[in-house]
Amino acid sequence: MEQNARGYVQDSCTALNEAKNCLTNALQTVERDENRQRIQASLQAVENALNECGSTASILEQV
C-alpha cells in the first residue's frame, strides 16, 4: 500500500534523527578543528530541518 503525506513526513523525521545521531557520533571522533566546525554546522542544519519536519508532522496529524 502506498504511503500518504503523513507517512512520508514521518519517514523523513526518522531519517533526520538518524542523521543527527551519526553527526553527533562524528563529533566524538573528529580530530581537526576545521572538520569539527563543518560537522557542527551540518548538525545544526539537520536539527533545524528536524524541527521543521516535526512541526509539519504535528500539523498533518491534526488534519
N, C-alpha and C positions, 0 to 999 in steps of 0.2 A: 504494500500500500504506500502511496506517495505521501510524503510529509506535507503539512501545511506550514504557513509562515512561522507560526509559533515554534514548531519543531525545529525548523532551520535556525531560528534565532537562539534557541536553547543549545543546539549543537555548536553554534558559534561561540556562545558563552563558555561552554565546556572546553573548546579548543583554546580559547583565550586564557582560561585558567591554567591549562597545561603549559602554554607558552610562558605564562607568568612564573610557574614553578620552575621551568627549565632555565629561564633567565636568572631567577633567584639562585639556583644552583650554580650557574655560571659565575655569578659574583663571588661565590665562595672559593672558586678555583683560579680566577683570573690573577695574573701577576703584574701586568703592565698597567700603569695608571691611565694611559690613553685608551686602552681597551676597556678598563673598568668604567670610564666615563661613557663610552659608546654603549656598553651593556646597560648602564643605569638609564641612559636616555631611551633605549629600546624598552626597558622595563616600564618606564613612566608612560611611554606611548601605549603599551599594552594595557596598563592599568586604566588609562583614560578610555581606551576602547572598551574595556571590560565594564566600566561604569556606564557607558552609553548603552552597551548591549544589555546590561541588567535593567536599565530603565525601559528600554524597548520591550524586553521580555515581560516586565511588570504590566506595561500598558496592554500588551497583547493578551495577557491572562485575564484582564478585566473585560475584554470585548466578548 
